[in-house]
């Protein structure tokens, strides 16, 4: 258990007396030492609550904050929206949080508020995708976002023998990480080897299970020749798999995407899904608490090249673009899914 070592001002002064051999040092109070660094008081704001992906991320942030001897809370809107996170930022600041990790739905909407908080000494960390540099100290990315879109295409292409109509099911149109991954899918599909694959629609379920399921069912109805669905969120891929399984189309319509292993295991078992991808979202949360604590304690200045310690994750470095990569993509199949419990 890693706890911040704390020495009281009085103890520090006494130690200084012994080392200096100055019995009259108490006459110079300005030399008693610097104040203790603050404990981390972390807040995680997802873009919607009730989402298992965000629950897992928050678990990691809470676990690491407690290891560091601090506190943690989470709050956010029930339904994602361009300005839905703003009241929760304001509430957290009013409660005195000193580290905010935010999974931004609409970065532009929150830039003024987060920039002001940062200027007041609050550590602001973007999670999952970057936001405006003025509004954050660093961005904690789950993995190299440039790899996500192509990796999803490679899985789907193998599933459908490099030919057929596919659809993409996403979360919200404003979400920067979802938008980036979809752009990566579209760009990678320009490779001539994918010339027989056609994206017929990009649908949005707002990461609400009922909406995502409705969108998946609509895709199956609208495109009777649909060969596959790529779900770029954990809600999207699980609901796409449910729609395909319920419609008895397992084996006819391929499903892959970014999914949680516990949520997707039934669809591996019934043959609806053969392979899906993700990372452990908790890793982002753990690193966010480590970095937030380092910033507010003055251990580092959050800038490219800055290095900080994160326990079992070892030493981490802020990259040139202001990001920290949490981990690698993991391929989940029936052969290895039981090794993961989240």
DASULGI-V954760 format. One record per residue. N is the residue number from 0. SS is DSSP state (H for helix, E for strand, - for the rest). OMEGA is omega as a letter, one per 40 degrees, with the letter a starting at -180 (NA if undefined). NEAR is the number of other C-alpha atoms within 8 Angstrom. Layout:
# DASULGI-V954760
n/ss/omega/near
N/SS/OMEGA/NEAR
N/SS/OMEGA/NEAR
This chain:
# DASULGI-V954760
n/ss/omega/near
0/-/a/4
1/-/i/6
2/-/i/7
3/-/i/6
4/-/a/4
5/-/i/5
6/-/a/7
7/-/i/7
8/H/a/11
9/H/a/7
10/H/i/8
11/H/a/11
12/H/i/12
13/H/i/8
14/H/i/8
15/H/i/9
16/H/a/11
17/H/a/8
18/H/a/6
19/H/a/6
20/-/a/6
21/-/a/7
22/-/a/6
23/-/a/5
24/H/a/8
25/H/i/7
26/H/a/5
27/-/a/7
28/H/a/7
29/H/a/5
30/H/a/6
31/-/i/11
32/-/a/8
33/-/i/5
34/-/i/5
35/-/i/8
36/-/a/7
37/-/i/6
38/-/i/10
39/-/i/15
40/E/a/12
41/E/i/15
42/E/i/13
43/E/i/14
44/E/i/14
45/-/i/14
46/-/i/15
47/-/i/10
48/-/i/11
49/-/a/7
50/-/a/9
51/H/i/6
52/H/i/9
53/H/i/11
54/H/i/9
55/H/i/12
56/H/i/13
57/H/i/12
58/H/a/10
59/H/a/14
60/H/i/17
61/H/a/14
62/H/a/9
63/H/i/13
64/H/i/17
65/H/i/10
66/H/a/10
67/-/i/14
68/-/a/10
69/-/a/11
70/E/a/11
71/E/i/12
72/E/i/8
73/E/i/9
74/-/i/10
75/-/a/12
76/-/i/12
77/-/a/7
78/-/a/9
79/-/i/12
80/-/a/9
81/-/a/9
82/-/a/8
83/-/a/11
84/-/a/17
85/H/i/9
86/H/a/7
87/H/i/11
88/H/a/11
89/H/a/8
90/H/i/8
91/H/i/10
92/H/i/10
93/H/i/7
94/-/i/6
95/-/i/7
96/-/i/12
97/-/i/12
98/E/i/16
99/E/i/13
100/E/a/13
101/E/i/12
102/-/a/12
103/-/i/14
104/-/i/13
105/-/a/12
106/H/a/10
107/H/a/7
108/H/a/8
109/H/a/11
110/H/a/12
111/H/a/8
112/H/a/10
113/H/i/12
114/H/i/11
115/H/i/9
116/H/i/11
117/H/i/13
118/H/i/7
119/-/i/6
120/-/i/8
121/-/i/12
122/E/a/13
123/E/a/16
124/E/i/15
125/E/a/15
126/E/i/15
127/-/i/11
128/-/a/12
129/-/i/11
130/-/a/12
131/-/a/9
132/H/a/8
133/H/a/7
134/H/a/14
135/-/i/15
136/-/i/13
137/E/i/14
138/E/i/15
139/E/a/17
140/E/a/15
141/-/a/16
142/-/i/10
143/-/a/9
144/H/i/11
145/H/a/8
146/H/a/7
147/H/a/11
148/H/i/15
149/H/i/11
150/H/i/8
151/H/i/13
152/H/a/11
153/H/i/8
154/H/a/11
155/H/a/14
156/H/i/12
157/H/a/8
158/H/a/8
159/-/i/11
160/-/i/6
161/-/i/12
162/-/i/11
163/E/i/12
164/E/i/12
165/E/i/14
166/E/i/14
167/E/i/13
168/E/a/19
169/E/i/16
170/-/i/14
171/-/i/12
172/-/a/9
173/-/a/8
174/-/a/11
175/H/a/12
176/H/i/9
177/H/i/13
178/H/a/10
179/H/a/9
180/H/i/13
181/H/i/11
182/H/i/9
183/H/i/12
184/H/a/12
185/H/a/9
186/H/a/8
187/H/i/10
188/-/i/11
189/-/i/8
190/-/a/8
191/H/a/6
192/H/i/6
193/H/a/11
194/-/a/10
195/-/i/8
196/E/a/12
197/E/i/9
198/E/a/9
199/E/a/7
200/E/i/7
201/E/a/9
202/E/a/9
203/E/i/12
204/-/i/16
205/-/a/11
206/-/i/14
207/-/a/9
208/H/a/10
209/H/i/6
210/H/a/10
211/H/i/17
212/H/i/14
213/H/i/9
214/H/i/12
215/H/i/12
216/H/i/11
217/H/i/8
218/H/i/10
219/H/i/10
220/H/a/7
221/H/a/6
222/-/a/7
223/-/i/6
224/-/a/6
225/E/a/12
226/E/a/11
227/E/i/13
228/E/i/13
229/E/i/14
230/E/a/17
231/-/i/15
232/-/a/14
233/H/i/12
234/H/a/14
235/H/a/17
236/H/i/17
237/H/i/12
238/H/i/12
239/H/i/16
240/H/i/12
241/H/a/10
242/H/a/11
243/H/i/14
244/H/a/11
245/H/a/7
246/-/a/6
247/-/i/6
248/-/i/10
249/-/a/12
250/-/i/7
251/-/i/6
252/-/a/11
253/E/i/14
254/E/i/15
255/E/a/16
256/E/a/13
257/E/a/12
258/-/i/14
259/-/a/10
260/H/a/11
261/H/a/8
262/H/a/8
263/H/a/10
264/H/i/10
265/H/a/7
266/H/i/12
267/H/a/13
268/H/a/8
269/-/i/8
270/-/i/9
271/-/a/15
272/-/i/13
273/-/a/10
274/-/i/11
275/E/a/13
276/E/i/13
277/E/i/11
278/-/i/10
279/-/a/10
280/H/a/12
281/H/a/12
282/H/i/12
283/H/a/17
284/H/i/15
285/H/a/15
286/H/i/14
287/H/i/13
288/H/i/15
289/H/a/14
290/H/i/10
291/H/i/13
292/H/i/12
293/H/a/11
294/H/a/12
295/H/i/15
296/-/a/10
297/-/i/8
298/-/i/8
299/-/i/10
300/-/a/7
301/-/i/9
302/-/a/9
303/-/a/10
304/-/i/8
305/-/a/10
306/E/i/9
307/E/a/12
308/E/i/9
309/-/i/12
310/H/a/7
311/H/i/4
312/H/i/8
313/-/a/7
314/E/i/9
315/E/a/10
316/E/i/10
317/-/a/15
318/-/a/9
319/-/a/7
320/-/i/6
321/-/a/12
322/E/i/12
323/E/a/12
324/E/a/9
325/-/a/11
326/-/a/9
327/-/i/8
328/-/i/9
329/E/i/7
330/E/a/8
331/E/i/12
332/-/i/10
333/-/a/11
334/-/a/6
335/-/a/8
336/H/a/10
337/H/i/7
338/H/a/5
339/-/a/8
340/-/i/6
341/-/NA/7
